[in-house]
Amino acid sequence: MDQLLNEGTEHLAALTEAAPGWLVSLVILLVAIAVALVLHQVLHRILLHLVRPYELFWHQLVARTRRPLRLAFVLGGLALGATWAPLKEGGQALIHHILLIGFVAILMWLAQLALNTFMALHLQRFEHQTDDPFLARRHITQSRILQRIAGTLIIVLGIGAMLMTFDTVRQYGISLLASAGAAGIIVGLALQPMLKNLFAGIQLAITQPIRINDALIVEGEFGNVEEITSTYVVVRAWDRRRLIIPLNYFIEQPFQNWTRDETALTGIVLLYLDFSVPLDMLREKAREIVEASPLWDGEVFALQVTDLRETSMEVRILASAANSGNAFELRCNIRELLVAFLVQNYPQALPRVRAETEGGKPSGRVSAARRQFNREGGSQ
C-alpha cells in the first residue's frame, strides 16, 4: 500500500513538473468534484434502500435533502482538492471564498428545508386532530403566511451573509451603519412597498380577514382564495382567471368575504311581475321548488313583495344553502322553474305594457311582438 502511495506521489510530482500549475490544479479539482459526486450518488442510493420499509415522510425527506447534500459533497471535494492542488495564494483565496459562500448557501438551504418540513408535519398533525373546517382553514392560513415570511427572512439573511463576505460590500455596510440616519430613511423609502406587504402579511396572519378557500368579492369579481404568499394573494375567479392582489389591499380596502364565520349563505331571487299575479299560488310553487331541491339546507325560505313600480312589482324570494356554490345554483333553479311555471299557467302575470284607450283604440304605439303576445294568450 505504501508503495502504491509513493508511486502515486511520484507520478503527481512528475505531472506537476511537466504541465503548467493551473492545468494541474484544474485537473485535481475536477477529479475531486467527480469523486465527490460519485460518493454522493452511492450514499443517496443507500439511503433510499434504508428508508424503503418506512413511511412516505422518510422518502420525501431523502428526496428533499438530495440537492443540498450533493452541494455539501461538492464543496467537500473542492476543499480536499484545494489542499492537494499546487494553487498560488490568489487561487487559494478564491477557493476559500467559494467554499465560504457555498457553506452559507447550504445553511440557508437547510434552514428552508427544516422550516418546510416542520410546517408540513405540523399541519398534517393538526388536520388529523381537528374536525372543525373553519379552525383548520384559519390555522392553515396562519401557518402558510408565517412560513412565507420566515422563508423570505431566511433568504434575505442568507444573501446578506453572502454579500458580507466581499470586502467592498462589508465596508459599504460599515459606512451605512456609521451614517444610519440618512441611509436608514433612504432605505426605508426604497423598501416601503416590500415592508408594507411584509407587515400586512403579519397582520393578516394575526387578524385573519381572509383564509385559504374563502369566497370573496374583490374589485367586483367573485372568487376563492387559492394562495397567500408573503407579498400577494391569488384569488381564483369563477371562470378560472387568477387575480393577483397585494397583501396590503386586504388591510386598506373594503371587500366582501362570504365565508368569514360560516359557509352558509342566503340566496336572493328577484322577479318583476304584473300586479295581477296570484301571490299565494306563486309562494306555494316557490316553496315546492325549494323544498324539492337537494341544494337547500332547510334553514331559510321566504317570498315577499319588496317594491312596487309603475308597470310591475318586485317579488323577492329568499332561500339558503350550505355554501356559495350551492346558493348560486339554487337561485338559478328557482328562476328557471318559476318562469316556466308562470309562462305555462299564468302568462298574464308576466310584465305587460298598459295603454289608455279612447273609443276602443290604443292611444299609443304597441309593438308587433306585444300585439301578437296579447292575441295568443297575453290577454287571457
Phi, psi and omega in degrees: 000316179297325179294320178295318178297319180295320178295320178297321179294320179294317178297320178296321178294321178294320178296322179296320179289325185279329185249160176298155183296322182293326180289319178296317179298318180296317179296317181296317180295318179295319177296318180297318179294319179297317178297320178297320179294320178296315179298321178296317180298318178296315180296321179296318178295322178296317179296319177299321179292323182290324184270001182302319181284350187267179185287174187298330183303318182290325175297317179294324180295317178295320180294320182288330181271002183296312184291311177297328177292323177297317178298321178296320178295319179298316179295322177296316177296322178295321179294317179292320179296326180293331179286333181267334185284142178281068182274148174279179184297320178295319178295319178298319179295321179296315179298317179296323178294317178297318179297321180295315178297318178297323178295319177295319179297320178295317178299317179295318179297314181293325177296316176298317180296317179296320179296313181295320179294317179298316180295320179297315179294319181296313181292324178295317179292323180293319180296328178285336187267345183237145176249000181274112183295326180292316178296322180294314180295322178296316182290321179296316179298313180299316181293319181295318180296314179296325177296317178297317181295314179296320178297320177296319179296322178298316180295316180298315180294321179295315179295321177298319178295321177298315181294328181288349175285345177271134185298319182296318179293322180296318178294323178295321178296320179295320179292327176296318178296325180292326178247055188292338183295293182292319181297322179296321178293317181295313180295321179297319178292322181291324183263014184302314179299317181293317180294324179298316178291326179296312179290328175296322177296320177295318179294321177296321179294329182274311186274333176058056173289335175227155178222168177300134179074007175295144176269120186236157164241109184235128181053038179077006181249137176264136179190179180243144179290116182264322184206143175236113179260188180282348182231339183211168179240135177260118179250122180272113181288168184295334179262021175075009170286154178247127175261123179259113187235131179298152182299320184294344177300319184283353173263326188258336186245148176283147176205166180257131175242109184278351182230038184294309181248333178207160182270343183294139180225154175255117179276147182241129175241126180249127176240139178248108190236167178288157181295340184274002182295134177284104187294325180296315178294321179295319179294320179295317179293319179297318177297320179298318180295315183293314182293333179278347183276132175289350180280340181284136181267002176080011186263306190235132169208136177198148173228122185219151171271113187257350180196150175239131180241182185296321185243355183201170174238150182266121178251123181252131178243127178251136176208133184261156179217167186289332181207176185294323179296315177295323180296320179295314180295322179296318178299317179297319179297318180297315179301309184300312185289324179290319178297318177297321179296317181292319180297323183281322188251326183225065181297333179291348180278350177287156183303135180231158176258118180266145178224134178285136183250155177229116181068030177082003180246141178296139179273346180236169179278138176237136184294158180297322179296320179293319178296320178294320178297320179293323180292325185277350180153355180293339180259011180293000000 
